[in-house]
């Protein structure tokens, strides 16, 4: 099992999620992230979609979070990232920060 992974993500926050200034509802955020997941599954570029849509500052770098080890991310995010193979993209993951799509890059 890897000690560290490298991953990119797309985050859509919603009103009431941790550290959020978003005005979209939780339902709107879920609908939007599911639509983004479908675009990625259809072959669109993850990094480009992250740049255009992610509420995380990492979006400007295509969602790249760099290398991280266990205990550095919230549990749901960490479990998903470490459970992916290199090049795989997760389904929708919910954390206190909102909804994520995660792509493991290393």
Buried (B, 14 or more C-beta within 10 A) or exposed (E): EEEEBBBBBBBBBBEEBEEBEBEBEBEBBBEBBBEBBEBBEEEEEBBEBBBEBBBBEBBEBBBBBEEBEBEEBEEBBBEBBBEBEEEEBBEBBBBEBBBBBBBBBE
